[in-house]
Amino acid sequence: MPAESKLAALVEQGCPVFYFYSTEKYLVRQAVGTVCALLCRGGGEEPTVLDGPAPDVEQLIAAAGTISFFGTRRTVCLPELDPAAYSEKDLEAFVDTVADTSSAVLVFGSVFEADRTGKARPGKRAQRLIAQCKKLGWAEELAKPGPTQLRQLMAGRAAAQGAELSGPAGAALLERCGEDPYLLENEVDKLAAAAGYRTITPALVAELGVVSLEADVFEMVRLITARNAAAACKKLHILLRLGQEPIAIAAAMTGSYVDLYRVKLGQQHKKSYSAVFKDFDYKRSDYRHKHEAQTAAGYSLPQLKACLAILLELDMNLKGQPVSPQILLETALCRLAMEGGGR
């Protein structure tokens, strides 16, 4: 989202139209809400909100043409706009109304599907409206924040409460929560309180952070790669105490090693980790992909094949052997550590 100072300057300059669009609904809501709050600052009239993807054009004309009781321009907000939902005739009337904004400030928000690069993919009708808004005022695509921006967001959130989020703790939160800013903010608030508004550490994230089997298992895989079977088994015991099913743990481990194998194979063919995960249409964050690439670098392809064979045997034993699942998992972890990376 553009800085609030930039939006405040546009409001001060009398910008008549704001249009924010993205693949992420929360980004659009945040930007639209910020602009509406800025427009209402100083005791102005509350925005007229027209909900839905295609509010009636006559409603828009009436709202935009009504003189504010305070003698200022009325704010008209369409937070869920979908230009494709209008007929050609109605869209033409809509665009004409946008062009005549002498009595109102218009604030639009739209969510579009992403293309293969992750950018918003507005249709032809939406592109037409975007072009009109750019001509008259401000239109911007809101890009999904990356790991760096999210770490800054979390650190700022913690600092605002008098706490400190260490770099490793921020990385651990990203692995557990993914790239959902709302979830990350909630986790920072919770952990800041748990830390007594001092330093949020990786240990605290592991103890009290949101439970993520995938993140916990990948941490276990990194311990195995470092040939630290004892620490990997300790992590396993924690997962079992938390009620994670042994078969689910084994499945997550297998998934991690399959990913490592794919990345390693890509490396041998001079393909980046991001290209490999794009080929397989992964939806996880680039942050996780990067760490998998770093872990895969510690293995050879024969080692990874051997690890997958161990995990296949584990899966069969868990489903067919009367032996304790914990013993089977611990045995597999030790065998994987012996096979592990670093050679």
C-alpha positions in Angstrom: 0.0 0.0 0.0 1.3 3.5 -0.7 2.5 5.4 2.4 -0.2 7.2 4.3 1.7 10.4 3.8 1.4 10.0 0.0 -2.3 9.4 0.3 -2.7 12.3 2.6 -0.9 14.6 0.1 -3.3 13.4 -2.7 -6.3 14.1 -0.5 -4.9 17.6 0.4 -4.4 18.3 -3.4 -8.1 17.5 -4.0 -7.6 14.2 -5.9 -11.2 13.4 -7.1 -10.8 9.6 -7.7 -8.9 6.8 -6.0 -8.9 3.2 -7.3 -7.1 0.4 -5.6 -6.9 -3.1 -7.0 -5.1 -6.2 -6.1 -5.2 -10.0 -5.8 -5.4 -9.6 -2.0 -8.7 -8.5 -0.5 -7.1 -7.3 2.7 -4.8 -4.9 0.8 -7.7 -3.3 -1.0 -9.7 -3.0 2.2 -6.8 -1.4 4.0 -6.1 1.2 1.3 -9.8 2.0 0.8 -10.3 2.4 4.5 -7.2 4.6 4.9 -8.3 7.0 2.1 -11.9 7.2 3.5 -10.5 8.0 7.0 -8.3 10.7 5.6 -11.2 12.2 3.6 -13.3 12.3 6.8 -10.6 13.8 8.9 -11.5 17.1 10.5 -15.2 16.3 11.1 -16.2 15.7 7.5 -19.3 13.7 6.5 -19.1 9.9 6.7 -18.6 8.2 3.3 -21.6 6.9 1.4 -20.8 3.2 0.9 -22.3 1.4 -2.1 -21.7 -2.3 -1.4 -21.6 -5.2 -3.9 -19.7 -5.8 -7.1 -22.0 -3.8 -9.3 -23.9 -1.1 -7.4 -26.8 0.5 -9.4 -25.4 3.3 -11.6 -28.3 5.5 -10.7 -27.3 5.2 -7.1 -23.8 6.2 -7.9 -25.0 9.2 -9.9 -27.3 10.3 -7.1 -24.6 9.8 -4.4 -21.9 11.6 -6.4 -24.2 14.5 -7.4 -25.5 15.2 -3.9 -24.0 18.3 -2.2 -22.6 17.5 1.2 -24.3 19.1 4.2 -20.9 20.5 5.2 -20.4 22.2 1.9 -17.6 19.9 1.0 -17.3 17.2 -1.6 -19.1 14.0 -0.6 -17.1 10.8 -0.3 -18.6 7.9 -2.2 -17.0 4.5 -1.7 -17.4 1.3 -3.7 -15.2 -1.2 -1.8 -16.1 -4.4 -3.8 -16.3 -3.1 -7.3 -16.2 -5.5 -10.3 -16.4 -3.6 -13.6 -17.0 -6.9 -15.4 -20.3 -7.3 -13.7 -21.7 -4.3 -15.6 -23.2 -4.3 -19.1 -21.5 -2.2 -21.7 -24.2 0.4 -21.5 -24.0 0.6 -17.7 -20.3 0.7 -17.7 -20.4 3.6 -20.2 -22.7 5.5 -17.8 -20.4 4.5 -14.9 -17.3 5.9 -16.7 -19.1 9.1 -17.6 -20.1 9.6 -13.9 -16.5 9.1 -12.9 -15.5 11.8 -15.3 -17.8 14.3 -13.6 -16.7 14.3 -10.0 -17.1 18.0 -9.1 -19.4 17.2 -6.2 -17.8 14.0 -4.8 -14.6 12.1 -4.2 -14.9 8.5 -5.5 -13.0 5.7 -3.8 -13.0 2.3 -5.5 -11.6 -1.1 -4.6 -11.4 -4.3 -6.7 -10.0 -7.7 -6.2 -8.9 -9.6 -9.4 -7.5 -13.1 -10.0 -3.7 -13.3 -10.4 -1.8 -14.2 -13.6 1.1 -16.6 -13.6 3.5 -13.9 -12.3 1.2 -13.2 -9.3 0.1 -9.8 -10.6 -3.6 -8.8 -10.8 -5.3 -9.6 -14.0 -8.1 -7.1 -14.6 -10.4 -7.7 -17.6 -10.9 -5.3 -20.5 -13.8 -3.4 -18.8 -11.7 -3.0 -15.6 -8.7 -1.9 -17.6 -10.9 0.8 -19.2 -12.1 2.1 -15.8 -8.5 1.9 -14.4 -7.3 4.0 -17.4 -10.0 6.6 -16.7 -9.2 6.8 -13.0 -5.5 7.2 -13.7 -6.3 10.0 -16.1 -8.5 11.8 -13.6 -6.9 10.9 -10.3 -5.1 8.0 -8.7 -5.2 4.3 -9.6 -2.7 1.7 -8.3 -2.2 -2.0 -8.1 -1.4 -3.1 -4.6 1.3 -5.7 -4.7 1.4 -8.5 -2.1 4.1 -7.7 0.4 7.2 -9.9 0.3 9.1 -11.4 3.3 11.2 -8.3 3.8 8.2 -6.0 4.0 6.4 -8.5 6.3 9.4 -8.6 8.6 9.4 -4.8 8.8 5.6 -4.9 9.5 6.1 -7.3 12.3 9.0 -5.5 13.8 7.1 -2.2 13.7 4.1 -3.9 15.3 6.2 -5.2 18.1 8.1 -1.9 18.6 4.8 0.0 18.9 4.0 -2.1 21.9 7.4 -1.7 23.5 8.6 -5.1 22.5 11.4 -6.3 20.2 11.1 -9.0 17.5 14.4 -10.7 16.9 15.3 -11.5 13.3 15.3 -15.3 13.8 11.9 -15.0 15.6 10.5 -13.0 12.6 11.7 -15.7 10.3 10.1 -18.4 12.4 6.8 -16.6 12.4 6.9 -16.3 8.6 7.5 -20.1 8.3 4.6 -20.8 10.6 2.0 -18.3 9.5 2.9 -17.9 5.8 2.4 -14.4 4.4 -1.0 -13.4 5.9 -0.4 -10.0 7.5 -3.5 -10.2 9.7 -2.4 -13.5 11.2 1.2 -12.3 11.6 0.0 -9.1 13.4 -2.2 -11.2 15.8 0.7 -13.5 16.5 3.0 -10.6 17.2 0.5 -9.1 19.6 0.1 -12.4 21.4 3.8 -13.1 21.7 4.6 -9.6 22.7 2.3 -10.0 25.7 3.7 -13.4 26.5 7.3 -11.9 26.4 6.3 -9.3 28.9 6.8 -6.7 26.1 10.5 -7.4 26.0 12.2 -9.6 23.3 10.2 -12.2 21.3 12.6 -15.1 20.8 12.5 -18.1 18.4 12.0 -20.3 21.4 8.9 -18.4 22.4 7.5 -18.6 18.8 8.1 -22.4 18.9 6.4 -22.8 22.3 3.4 -20.4 21.8 3.2 -19.6 18.1 0.5 -20.9 15.9 0.8 -24.7 15.3 2.0 -25.5 11.8 2.9 -29.2 11.1 4.6 -28.3 7.8 6.8 -25.7 9.5 7.7 -27.9 12.4 8.5 -30.9 10.2 10.7 -28.7 7.9 12.6 -27.5 11.0 13.0 -31.2 11.9 14.4 -31.9 8.4 16.9 -29.1 8.8 18.1 -30.7 12.1 18.4 -34.0 10.3 20.4 -32.4 7.5 22.7 -31.1 10.2 23.0 -34.7 11.5 21.5 -33.7 14.8 19.3 -36.7 15.4 18.9 -35.9 19.1 17.4 -32.5 18.5 15.2 -33.9 15.7 13.8 -36.6 18.0 13.2 -33.9 20.7 11.1 -32.0 18.1 9.3 -35.2 17.2 8.3 -35.8 20.8 6.9 -32.3 21.0 4.8 -32.9 17.9 3.5 -36.2 19.3 2.6 -34.5 22.7 0.7 -31.9 20.8 -1.5 -34.7 19.3 -0.1 -34.8 15.8 -0.8 -38.1 14.1 2.4 -40.2 13.3 1.2 -40.8 9.7 0.6 -37.1 9.2 4.1 -36.4 10.5 5.6 -39.0 8.1 3.5 -37.6 5.2 4.8 -34.0 5.9 8.4 -35.3 6.1 8.0 -37.1 2.8 6.5 -34.0 1.2 9.6 -32.0 2.4 12.0 -34.5 1.0 10.1 -34.7 -2.3 10.5 -30.9 -2.5 14.2 -31.1 -1.8 14.6 -33.7 -4.5 12.8 -31.5 -7.0 14.9 -28.5 -6.1 18.2 -30.5 -6.3 17.2 -31.9 -9.7 16.5 -28.4 -10.8 19.9 -27.2 -9.6 21.6 -29.8 -11.7 19.7 -28.5 -14.7 20.7 -24.9 -13.8 17.1 -24.0 -12.9 16.5 -21.7 -9.9 14.4 -22.8 -7.0 11.7 -20.3 -7.9 11.5 -21.8 -11.5 11.2 -25.3 -10.0 8.3 -24.3 -7.7 6.6 -22.4 -10.5 6.8 -25.5 -12.7 5.0 -27.5 -10.1 2.5 -24.7 -9.4 3.3 -24.4 -5.7 1.3 -21.8 -3.8 3.6 -21.4 -0.8 5.7 -18.3 0.0 9.0 -17.6 -1.8 10.5 -17.4 1.7 9.9 -21.2 2.3 11.1 -22.0 -1.2 14.4 -20.2 -0.6 15.0 -22.2 2.6 14.3 -25.4 0.8 16.8 -24.6 -1.8 19.4 -23.9 0.9 18.7 -27.2 2.6 18.8 -29.1 -0.7 22.3 -27.8 -1.4 23.5 -30.0 1.5 22.4 -33.2 -0.3 23.3 -35.1 -3.4 20.6 -36.7 -5.5 21.6 -40.3 -4.4 21.3 -39.2 -0.8 17.9 -37.8 -1.4 16.8 -40.9 -3.2 18.0 -43.0 -0.2 16.1 -40.7 2.2 12.9 -41.1 0.2 13.4 -44.9 0.3 13.6 -44.7 4.1 10.4 -42.7 4.3 8.6 -45.1 2.0 9.6 -47.9 4.3 8.4 -45.8 7.3 5.0 -45.2 5.7 4.6 -49.0 5.0 5.7 -49.9 8.6 3.3 -47.3 10.2 0.4 -48.8 8.3 1.3 -52.4 8.7 3.6 -53.1 11.7 2.5 -53.6 15.3 5.6 -51.7 16.5 5.1 -48.4 18.4 4.7 -45.5 15.9 7.0 -43.4 18.0 9.8 -46.0 17.8 9.3 -46.3 14.0 9.5 -42.5 13.6 12.6 -42.2 15.9 14.3 -45.0 14.0 13.6 -43.3 10.6 14.9 -40.0 11.9 18.2 -41.6 13.0 18.6 -43.3 9.7 17.8 -40.1 7.8 20.4 -38.3 10.0 23.0 -40.9 9.1 22.2 -40.5 5.5 21.9 -36.7 5.9 23.4 -33.8 4.0 26.7 -32.2 4.3 28.8 -34.6 2.3 
